[in-house]
């Protein structure tokens, strides 16, 4: 995938998210290893909190401003 294609895809996703009231900021997203996030989600599933944790992780990753 070219950079231009990736940017166009992110722009489309941002527009779709905005229709649902979500404010995505792909330009601020940082790549990283998601292994621990998935481990935490599995634990949250065991205690009945997986959906809430997933939503919180998505908000943190896609909408909140990075502090670092």
Buried (B, 14 or more C-beta within 10 A) or exposed (E): EEEEEEEEEBEEBBEEBEEEEBEBBBEEEEEEEEEEBEEBBEEBEEEEBBEEBBEEBEEEBBBEEEEE
